[in-house]
Amino acid sequence: MGHSTIDGTPLTMKLMASDAAELLKAIGIDRADVMGWSMGSIIAQEMALAYPDRVGKMILYGTAVDSAPVKAALDGMVR
C-alpha cells in the first residue's frame, strides 16, 4: 500500500483525500457521507477539511488526529 504511484510522488493522507474527492466527482457524486477506519479515518478528516462541501456526515472508527504514528508503522513494513 502506498508504493504504487505513477510518478514517485509521496503518498500522503492529503493526497489520498484528494483522490477520494476526485473519485466521487468522476462517478457523479456531489456530496457523500464518509466512513473511515484507522488510517481511512485520518483520510476522511483530511477530506472534510479540504472539501467541506463534498462531505456530509463522518463516521470515524479507530481514529487519530496525528498521522505520524500511522506513517511510522507503515514505513516500518517496507523492506
ROMARVO-306409 format. One record per residue: x, y, z of N, C-alpha, C in turn; residue in three letters. Coordinates in Angstrom, 3 decimals. Example, Ala and Ser with C-alpha at 12.3 -4.5 7.8 and 13.67 -1.06 7.14 Angstrom:
// ROMARVO-306409
@npx=13.190&npy=-5.690&npz=7.800&capx=12.300&capy=-4.500&capz=7.800&cpx=13.200&cpy=-3.300&cpz=7.800&aa=ALA
@npx=12.850&npy=-2.250&npz=7.080&capx=13.670&capy=-1.060&capz=7.140&cpx=12.900&cpy=0.030&cpz=7.870&aa=SER
***
This chain:
// ROMARVO-306409
@npx=0.844&npy=-1.169&npz=0.000&capx=0.000&capy=0.000&capz=0.000&cpx=0.888&cpy=1.229&cpz=0.000&aa=MET
@npx=0.599&npy=2.130&npz=-0.899&capx=1.315&capy=3.382&capz=-0.896&cpx=2.586&cpy=3.396&cpz=-1.714&aa=GLY
@npx=2.890&npy=2.308&npz=-2.375&capx=4.120&capy=2.262&capz=-3.173&cpx=3.780&cpy=2.019&cpz=-4.640&aa=HIS
@npx=2.658&npy=2.596&npz=-5.077&capx=2.221&capy=2.340&capz=-6.438&cpx=1.884&cpy=3.622&cpz=-7.206&aa=SER
@npx=2.477&npy=4.745&npz=-6.804&capx=2.189&capy=5.978&capz=-7.528&cpx=2.847&cpy=5.947&cpz=-8.894&aa=THR
@npx=2.286&npy=6.676&npz=-9.816&capx=2.777&capy=6.689&capz=-11.189&cpx=4.129&cpy=7.380&cpz=-11.307&aa=ILE
@npx=4.286&npy=8.475&npz=-10.590&capx=5.453&capy=9.318&capz=-10.817&cpx=6.387&cpy=9.469&cpz=-9.611&aa=ASP
@npx=6.225&npy=8.668&npz=-8.605&capx=7.106&capy=8.764&capz=-7.450&cpx=6.688&cpy=9.820&cpz=-6.438&aa=GLY
@npx=5.554&npy=10.481&npz=-6.671&capx=5.046&capy=11.454&capz=-5.705&cpx=4.764&cpy=10.739&cpz=-4.394&aa=THR
@npx=5.259&npy=11.270&npz=-3.282&capx=4.993&capy=10.613&capz=-1.997&cpx=3.494&cpy=10.540&cpz=-1.719&aa=PRO
@npx=3.056&npy=9.392&npz=-1.260&capx=1.649&capy=9.197&capz=-0.925&cpx=1.417&cpy=9.757&cpz=0.471&aa=LEU
@npx=0.494&npy=10.691&npz=0.580&capx=0.168&capy=11.315&capz=1.862&cpx=-1.321&cpy=11.158&cpz=2.140&aa=THR
@npx=-1.698&npy=11.439&npz=3.376&capx=-3.119&capy=11.404&capz=3.735&cpx=-3.877&cpy=12.448&cpz=2.905&aa=MET
@npx=-3.279&npy=13.626&npz=2.722&capx=-3.926&capy=14.677&capz=1.935&cpx=-4.106&cpy=14.243&cpz=0.481&aa=LYS
@npx=-3.114&npy=13.576&npz=-0.079&capx=-3.223&capy=13.107&capz=-1.463&cpx=-4.317&cpy=12.053&cpz=-1.590&aa=LEU
@npx=-4.397&npy=11.139&npz=-0.623&capx=-5.441&capy=10.119&capz=-0.674&cpx=-6.821&cpy=10.744&cpz=-0.501&aa=MET
@npx=-6.925&npy=11.806&npz=0.321&capx=-8.197&capy=12.522&capz=0.465&cpx=-8.578&cpy=13.184&cpz=-0.852&aa=ALA
@npx=-7.600&npy=13.761&npz=-1.520&capx=-7.843&capy=14.375&capz=-2.824&cpx=-8.278&cpy=13.319&cpz=-3.839&aa=SER
@npx=-7.624&npy=12.177&npz=-3.821&capx=-8.001&capy=11.075&capz=-4.721&cpx=-9.452&cpy=10.642&cpz=-4.476&aa=ASP
@npx=-9.833&npy=10.535&npz=-3.212&capx=-11.202&capy=10.125&capz=-2.877&cpx=-12.209&cpy=11.160&cpz=-3.373&aa=ALA
@npx=-11.896&npy=12.441&npz=-3.187&capx=-12.790&capy=13.505&capz=-3.658&cpx=-12.900&cpy=13.478&cpz=-5.184&aa=ALA
@npx=-11.794&npy=13.247&npz=-5.854&capx=-11.810&capy=13.178&capz=-7.317&cpx=-12.588&cpy=11.966&cpz=-7.812&aa=GLU
@npx=-12.497&npy=10.854&npz=-7.086&capx=-13.273&capy=9.668&capz=-7.452&cpx=-14.766&cpy=9.964&cpz=-7.351&aa=LEU
@npx=-15.183&npy=10.586&npz=-6.245&capx=-16.594&capy=10.945&capz=-6.099&cpx=-17.046&cpy=11.828&cpz=-7.256&aa=LEU
@npx=-16.230&npy=12.809&npz=-7.597&capx=-16.552&capy=13.710&capz=-8.701&cpx=-16.682&cpy=12.933&cpz=-10.012&aa=LYS
@npx=-15.751&npy=12.020&npz=-10.254&capx=-15.736&capy=11.255&capz=-11.508&cpx=-16.966&cpy=10.361&cpz=-11.659&aa=ALA
@npx=-17.494&npy=9.870&npz=-10.549&capx=-18.670&capy=8.992&capz=-10.643&cpx=-19.973&cpy=9.748&cpz=-10.394&aa=ILE
@npx=-19.873&npy=11.076&npz=-10.339&capx=-21.066&capy=11.902&capz=-10.273&cpx=-21.703&cpy=12.063&cpz=-8.911&aa=GLY
@npx=-20.943&npy=11.880&npz=-7.862&capx=-21.469&capy=12.071&capz=-6.503&cpx=-20.970&cpy=13.413&cpz=-5.995&aa=ILE
@npx=-21.907&npy=14.349&npz=-5.763&capx=-21.533&capy=15.691&capz=-5.328&cpx=-21.173&cpy=15.761&cpz=-3.849&aa=ASP
@npx=-21.859&npy=14.978&npz=-3.042&capx=-21.657&capy=15.022&capz=-1.588&cpx=-21.909&cpy=13.616&cpz=-1.046&aa=ARG
@npx=-21.074&npy=13.204&npz=-0.098&capx=-21.221&capy=11.849&capz=0.443&cpx=-20.979&cpy=11.840&cpz=1.941&aa=ALA
@npx=-21.649&npy=10.936&npz=2.623&capx=-21.300&capy=10.620&capz=3.997&cpx=-20.093&cpy=9.695&cpz=3.909&aa=ASP
@npx=-19.134&npy=9.895&npz=4.800&capx=-17.855&capy=9.189&capz=4.700&cpx=-17.593&cpy=8.413&cpz=5.985&aa=VAL
@npx=-17.215&npy=7.155&npz=5.827&capx=-16.826&capy=6.334&capz=6.971&cpx=-15.376&cpy=5.914&cpz=6.779&aa=MET
@npx=-14.577&npy=6.104&npz=7.803&capx=-13.185&capy=5.698&capz=7.725&cpx=-12.781&cpy=4.925&cpz=8.961&aa=GLY
@npx=-11.975&npy=3.915&npz=8.746&capx=-11.464&capy=3.099&capz=9.842&cpx=-9.954&cpy=3.227&cpz=9.863&aa=TRP
@npx=-9.374&npy=3.487&npz=11.024&capx=-7.936&capy=3.600&capz=11.222&cpx=-7.369&cpy=4.675&cpz=10.296&aa=SER
@npx=-6.461&npy=4.309&npz=9.403&capx=-5.877&capy=5.302&capz=8.503&cpx=-6.957&cpy=5.938&cpz=7.634&aa=MET
@npx=-7.967&npy=5.185&npz=7.273&capx=-9.074&capy=5.731&capz=6.489&cpx=-9.800&cpy=6.842&cpz=7.209&aa=GLY
@npx=-9.826&npy=6.790&npz=8.535&capx=-10.481&capy=7.854&capz=9.290&cpx=-9.646&cpy=9.139&cpz=9.266&aa=SER
@npx=-8.331&npy=9.007&npz=9.209&capx=-7.471&capy=10.181&capz=9.073&cpx=-7.666&cpy=10.788&cpz=7.685&aa=ILE
@npx=-7.768&npy=9.938&npz=6.673&capx=-8.021&capy=10.406&capz=5.304&cpx=-9.381&cpy=11.098&cpz=5.241&aa=ILE
@npx=-10.382&npy=10.537&npz=5.900&capx=-11.713&capy=11.159&capz=5.924&cpx=-11.652&cpy=12.551&cpz=6.546&aa=ALA
@npx=-10.871&npy=12.704&npz=7.621&capx=-10.729&capy=14.017&capz=8.251&cpx=-10.066&cpy=15.010&cpz=7.295&aa=GLN
@npx=-9.036&npy=14.563&npz=6.605&capx=-8.363&capy=15.432&capz=5.633&cpx=-9.324&cpy=15.823&cpz=4.520&aa=GLU
@npx=-10.142&npy=14.875&npz=4.099&capx=-11.111&capy=15.145&capz=3.046&cpx=-12.130&cpy=16.188&cpz=3.507&aa=MET
@npx=-12.610&npy=16.054&npz=4.742&capx=-13.592&capy=17.010&capz=5.268&cpx=-12.989&cpy=18.411&cpz=5.406&aa=ALA
@npx=-11.719&npy=18.479&npz=5.773&capx=-11.061&capy=19.782&capz=5.895&cpx=-10.841&cpy=20.436&cpz=4.532&aa=LEU
@npx=-10.423&npy=19.646&npz=3.561&capx=-10.092&capy=20.196&capz=2.249&cpx=-11.319&cpy=20.376&cpz=1.352&aa=ALA
@npx=-12.333&npy=19.546&npz=1.543&capx=-13.523&capy=19.559&capz=0.679&cpx=-14.798&cpy=19.548&cpz=1.527&aa=TYR
@npx=-14.993&npy=20.553&npz=2.372&capx=-16.146&capy=20.520&capz=3.290&cpx=-17.496&cpy=20.464&cpz=2.580&aa=PRO
@npx=-17.558&npy=20.966&npz=1.365&capx=-18.807&capy=20.926&capz=0.612&cpx=-19.100&cpy=19.546&cpz=0.024&aa=ASP
@npx=-18.119&npy=18.661&npz=0.035&capx=-18.291&capy=17.329&capz=-0.551&cpx=-18.574&cpy=16.255&cpz=0.493&aa=ARG
@npx=-18.366&npy=16.608&npz=1.784&capx=-18.517&capy=15.620&capz=2.861&cpx=-19.722&cpy=15.973&cpz=3.722&aa=VAL
@npx=-20.622&npy=14.996&npz=3.879&capx=-21.772&capy=15.174&capz=4.765&cpx=-21.386&cpy=14.755&cpz=6.171&aa=GLY
@npx=-21.941&npy=13.661&npz=6.610&capx=-21.623&capy=13.114&capz=7.927&cpx=-20.365&cpy=12.270&cpz=7.828&aa=LYS
@npx=-19.663&npy=12.153&npz=8.959&capx=-18.479&capy=11.291&capz=9.012&cpx=-18.643&cpy=10.299&cpz=10.150&aa=MET
@npx=-18.237&npy=9.085&npz=9.890&capx=-18.113&capy=8.068&capz=10.928&cpx=-16.627&cpy=7.749&cpz=10.989&aa=ILE
@npx=-16.012&npy=8.036&npz=12.125&capx=-14.577&capy=7.823&capz=12.299&cpx=-14.392&cpy=6.721&cpz=13.332&aa=LEU
@npx=-13.803&npy=5.627&npz=12.902&capx=-13.641&capy=4.454&capz=13.751&cpx=-12.161&cpy=4.172&cpz=13.920&aa=TYR
@npx=-11.707&npy=4.022&npz=15.156&capx=-10.294&capy=3.743&capz=15.420&cpx=-9.427&cpy=4.861&cpz=14.879&aa=GLY
@npx=-9.784&npy=6.090&npz=15.198&capx=-9.159&capy=7.240&capz=14.549&cpx=-8.049&cpy=7.865&cpz=15.384&aa=THR
@npx=-7.381&npy=8.786&npz=14.753&capx=-6.354&capy=9.617&capz=15.374&cpx=-6.365&cpy=10.940&cpz=14.627&aa=ALA
@npx=-5.777&npy=11.952&npz=15.217&capx=-5.654&capy=13.229&capz=14.511&cpx=-4.228&cpy=13.468&cpz=14.039&aa=VAL
@npx=-3.313&npy=12.666&npz=14.521&capx=-1.905&capy=12.780&capz=14.134&cpx=-1.530&cpy=11.539&cpz=13.330&aa=ASP
@npx=-1.184&npy=11.743&npz=12.073&capx=-0.879&capy=10.599&capz=11.215&cpx=0.555&cpy=10.096&cpz=11.357&aa=SER
@npx=1.392&npy=10.779&npz=12.116&capx=2.803&capy=10.383&capz=12.232&cpx=2.982&cpy=8.938&cpz=12.730&aa=ALA
@npx=2.276&npy=8.503&npz=13.782&capx=2.446&capy=7.107&capz=14.208&cpx=2.007&cpy=6.100&cpz=13.151&aa=PRO
@npx=0.945&npy=6.426&npz=12.420&capx=0.483&capy=5.535&capz=11.352&cpx=1.542&cpy=5.446&cpz=10.265&aa=VAL
@npx=2.074&npy=6.601&npz=9.857&capx=3.097&capy=6.625&capz=8.818&cpx=4.336&cpy=5.865&cpz=9.271&aa=LYS
@npx=4.747&npy=6.044&npz=10.514&capx=5.926&capy=5.328&capz=11.024&cpx=5.716&cpy=3.821&cpz=10.979&aa=ALA
@npx=4.504&npy=3.378&npz=11.338&capx=4.212&capy=1.932&capz=11.300&cpx=4.250&cpy=1.416&cpz=9.870&aa=ALA
@npx=3.670&npy=2.169&npz=8.934&capx=3.672&capy=1.751&capz=7.539&cpx=5.092&cpy=1.754&cpz=6.968&aa=LEU
@npx=5.870&npy=2.776&npz=7.293&capx=7.247&capy=2.841&capz=6.831&cpx=8.072&cpy=1.669&cpz=7.360&aa=ASP
@npx=7.740&npy=1.224&npz=8.572&capx=8.447&capy=0.105&capz=9.173&cpx=8.177&cpy=-1.222&cpz=8.469&aa=GLY
@npx=7.092&npy=-1.276&npz=7.694&capx=6.761&capy=-2.510&capz=6.969&cpx=7.511&cpy=-2.618&cpz=5.649&aa=MET
@npx=8.114&npy=-1.533&npz=5.221&capx=8.829&capy=-1.526&capz=3.929&cpx=10.202&cpy=-2.139&cpz=4.136&aa=VAL
@npx=10.557&npy=-3.030&npz=3.239&capx=11.880&capy=-3.668&capz=3.349&cpx=12.714&cpy=-3.324&cpz=2.176&aa=ARG
***
